Amino acid sequence: MTEQLDPQTIKERQRHEWSLAAAGWRKHDARLVEVTTPVTRRLLGLVGLAPGMRVLDIASGTGEPALPAAEVVGSQGYVLATDLSEEMLAVARDKAQARGLSNVDFLHVDGEKLDVEPESFDAVLCRWGIMFMPEPLRCLKQAHRSLKPGGRIALSVWGPPESNPFFTVPMGVLAKYVELPVPQPGEPGVFAFADRNRLAGTLAEAGFRDVRVDDVVLAMAVFDSGHEYWQYTREIAAPIAALVSQLPADVQQSVGEEVALAAARGSSDGRVSLSGCPLFASAVK
């Protein structure tokens, strides 16, 4: 039977794992931004982002999509970037300073306990965040409360596992070496909102209307070799890094070799190209 963890324990685990991953996100920032730019642009478009708007970005991590949003809304606009990990936000702050952005603030806070001023934002964004929350409805109710009447929310999550080999290939290998937790319905995890109906229904339950859900297929992992892909993945994918850390060093080496072969379809020195399929949801207050 799967152990049931209380929400606070889950949050502390998430905070710990993503804080450890912050160094990898800093190291690979240029690649991460390049790969995920289509997702960020889609989110900004779904809320109709324009100069002068006020934006709340939940689970902003290293500043995406908060920083691109800050560039769009300009000096007359404002962005509040929030995240559970202070280490991730530290990367975002450095990036904002490097870009000369003075219209964005950073808040280290639990996404389910935002407690921002009611009806103070024109748009809410959340890229790959709510699926890791133990009580995502609480977060979405906070988001709804923060929006002005007619304000819009746009978020992305991951679609079904079979549509996301960039993540499931290494997980398939790891399953041979470590017992993978079997997620129960409603439990947080990478694919917690892979069901479109659950995604749409949770937004509606939070009070949103005109909910729309669609998807897109992207090249999420393109590398010259399987080894390069594995090194990158274990440095930026917190759930995978947490599993690998449970293994002895020699087993970690074996896992890496197997993942490299699987990712490059039988030749670890072959080129890797693995896709991902994010779901997008948008709605209106």
C-alpha positions in Angstrom: 0.0 0.0 0.0 1.3 3.5 -0.9 2.2 5.6 2.1 -0.1 8.6 2.5 1.8 11.7 3.2 0.3 14.8 4.7 0.3 18.0 2.6 3.0 19.7 4.7 5.4 16.8 4.3 4.8 16.8 0.6 5.6 20.5 0.4 8.8 20.1 2.4 9.9 17.3 0.1 9.1 19.4 -3.0 10.9 22.4 -1.6 14.0 20.3 -0.8 14.1 18.6 -4.2 13.6 21.7 -6.3 16.0 23.7 -4.2 18.7 21.1 -4.9 17.8 21.3 -8.6 18.3 25.1 -8.7 22.0 24.8 -9.5 21.2 22.7 -12.5 18.6 25.2 -13.7 21.2 28.0 -13.4 23.7 26.0 -15.3 21.4 25.0 -18.1 19.3 28.2 -18.2 20.0 29.1 -21.8 18.9 25.7 -23.0 15.9 25.6 -20.7 14.7 29.0 -21.9 15.2 28.1 -25.6 13.3 24.8 -25.3 10.4 26.2 -23.3 10.0 29.5 -25.0 7.0 28.2 -27.1 5.2 27.3 -23.8 5.9 30.7 -22.3 4.8 32.6 -25.4 1.6 30.5 -25.5 0.8 31.3 -21.8 1.4 35.0 -22.4 -0.9 34.9 -25.4 -3.7 33.1 -23.6 -4.0 35.8 -21.0 -3.8 38.6 -23.6 -0.7 40.1 -22.0 -0.2 43.8 -22.9 1.7 46.8 -21.6 0.6 48.2 -18.3 -0.9 44.9 -17.0 -0.3 43.5 -13.5 0.7 39.8 -13.4 0.9 37.1 -10.8 3.2 34.2 -11.7 2.8 31.2 -9.4 5.6 28.6 -9.1 7.9 30.9 -11.1 11.0 28.9 -10.4 14.0 30.6 -12.1 11.7 33.3 -13.5 9.7 31.8 -16.3 7.3 33.1 -17.5 7.6 36.0 -15.0 10.6 37.7 -16.7 9.2 37.5 -20.3 5.9 38.8 -18.8 7.8 41.7 -17.2 9.3 42.7 -20.5 5.9 42.7 -22.2 4.0 44.7 -19.5 6.8 47.3 -19.4 7.5 50.1 -17.0 3.9 50.8 -16.4 3.1 47.2 -15.6 4.1 44.9 -12.8 4.9 41.2 -12.1 5.0 39.3 -8.9 7.0 36.1 -9.2 6.3 33.5 -6.4 7.9 30.1 -5.7 8.2 27.6 -2.9 12.0 27.4 -3.4 14.1 30.4 -2.4 17.1 28.9 -4.2 15.1 28.9 -7.5 14.0 32.5 -7.0 17.6 33.5 -6.4 18.4 32.5 -9.9 15.4 34.5 -11.1 16.5 37.6 -9.2 19.9 37.4 -10.9 18.4 37.0 -14.3 16.1 40.0 -13.7 19.0 42.2 -12.6 21.0 41.1 -15.7 18.1 42.2 -17.9 17.6 45.4 -16.1 14.0 44.6 -15.1 12.8 46.8 -12.2 9.1 46.0 -12.6 9.2 42.5 -11.0 9.2 41.5 -7.4 10.0 38.0 -6.0 8.1 36.4 -3.1 9.2 33.1 -1.4 5.8 31.7 -0.6 3.7 28.5 -0.7 1.5 28.6 -3.8 -1.5 27.5 -1.8 -1.0 30.4 0.7 -0.4 33.4 -1.6 -2.6 35.8 0.4 -2.2 38.7 -2.1 -4.5 41.6 -2.3 -7.9 40.6 -3.7 -8.7 41.8 -7.3 -5.2 43.2 -7.7 -4.0 41.4 -10.8 -5.0 41.4 -14.5 -3.5 38.0 -15.2 -2.3 34.9 -13.4 0.3 32.5 -14.9 1.5 29.1 -13.7 3.9 27.0 -15.8 4.3 23.4 -14.7 3.5 24.1 -11.0 0.1 23.0 -9.9 0.7 19.3 -10.5 3.2 19.3 -7.7 0.9 20.8 -5.2 -0.9 18.5 -2.7 -4.0 20.8 -2.7 -4.0 22.5 -6.1 -7.6 23.7 -5.7 -6.4 25.9 -2.8 -3.9 27.5 -5.1 -6.4 28.1 -7.9 -8.9 29.6 -5.5 -6.1 32.0 -4.3 -5.5 32.8 -8.0 -9.2 33.5 -8.6 -9.3 35.8 -5.6 -6.3 37.7 -6.8 -7.8 38.5 -10.2 -9.8 41.5 -11.1 -13.2 40.7 -12.6 -12.7 39.6 -16.2 -9.0 38.8 -15.5 -7.5 35.7 -17.1 -5.5 32.7 -15.9 -3.3 30.5 -18.1 -1.4 27.5 -16.9 0.5 24.5 -18.3 0.9 21.0 -17.0 2.1 17.7 -18.6 -0.1 15.6 -20.7 -0.3 11.7 -20.5 3.0 9.8 -19.8 2.9 8.1 -23.2 3.1 11.6 -24.8 6.2 12.6 -22.8 9.1 10.3 -23.5 11.6 13.0 -22.6 10.6 12.2 -19.0 9.3 8.6 -19.2 12.4 7.1 -20.8 14.7 7.6 -17.8 11.8 6.7 -15.4 11.4 3.4 -17.3 15.1 2.6 -16.7 14.9 3.7 -13.0 12.0 1.4 -12.4 14.4 -1.6 -12.8 16.5 -0.3 -9.9 14.3 1.4 -7.4 10.6 1.0 -6.4 8.7 3.8 -8.0 5.8 5.3 -6.0 2.4 4.5 -7.5 0.5 7.8 -7.5 -3.0 7.6 -6.2 -5.8 9.6 -7.9 -5.4 13.2 -7.0 -1.9 12.9 -5.6 0.7 15.4 -6.7 3.3 14.5 -9.4 4.5 15.2 -12.9 1.3 13.7 -14.5 -1.2 14.6 -11.8 -3.1 16.8 -14.3 -2.6 14.7 -17.4 -6.4 14.1 -17.4 -7.9 17.1 -19.3 -11.2 16.7 -17.5 -9.5 16.9 -14.1 -7.7 20.0 -15.2 -10.8 21.7 -16.5 -12.9 20.6 -13.6 -10.5 21.9 -11.0 -10.4 25.3 -12.6 -14.2 25.4 -12.8 -14.4 24.3 -9.1 -12.1 27.2 -8.2 -14.7 29.6 -9.7 -13.3 30.2 -13.2 -15.5 30.3 -16.3 -14.9 29.8 -20.1 -12.3 27.1 -19.3 -10.4 25.8 -22.4 -7.8 23.1 -22.6 -5.6 22.1 -25.5 -2.1 20.8 -26.1 1.0 21.0 -28.2 3.9 18.6 -29.0 7.4 20.0 -28.6 11.0 18.7 -28.9 11.9 18.8 -25.2 15.2 17.0 -25.3 17.6 17.4 -28.3 21.2 16.3 -27.7 24.2 15.1 -29.5 24.4 12.0 -27.4 22.5 9.9 -24.8 25.1 10.7 -22.2 24.7 14.4 -22.6 20.9 14.0 -22.3 21.2 12.0 -19.1 23.6 14.5 -17.5 21.2 17.3 -18.2 18.2 15.4 -17.1 19.5 14.4 -13.7 20.6 17.9 -13.1 17.3 19.7 -13.9 14.6 17.1 -13.2 14.1 17.1 -9.5 11.8 14.0 -9.3 14.4 12.0 -11.2 17.4 13.3 -9.3 15.6 12.4 -6.0 15.3 8.8 -7.2 18.9 8.5 -8.5 20.2 9.8 -5.1 18.8 6.7 -3.4 21.1 4.4 -5.5 24.7 3.4 -4.8 27.3 5.1 -7.1 27.9 2.0 -9.2 24.2 1.5 -9.8 23.9 5.2 -10.7 26.5 4.5 -13.4 24.6 1.6 -14.7 21.4 3.6 -14.8 23.1 6.4 -16.7 24.4 4.0 -19.3 21.0 2.4 -19.8 19.3 5.7 -20.1 21.8 7.0 -22.6 21.2 3.9 -24.8 17.5 4.1 -24.5 17.3 7.8 -25.2 19.5 7.4 -28.3 17.6 4.3 -29.4 20.4 1.8 -29.0 23.5 3.9 -29.5 24.6 6.1 -26.6 26.7 8.2 -29.0 23.7 8.7 -31.3 21.6 11.8 -31.4 18.7 12.2 -29.0 15.4 13.8 -29.9 12.6 13.2 -27.3 9.3 15.0 -27.3 7.0 16.4 -24.6 3.3 17.3 -24.6 2.2 20.1 -22.3 -1.4 20.8 -21.8 -2.6 24.4 -21.6 -5.6 25.6 -19.7 -7.0 29.1 -19.8 -10.0 30.6 -18.1 -11.7 33.9 -17.0 -12.8 35.2 -13.7 
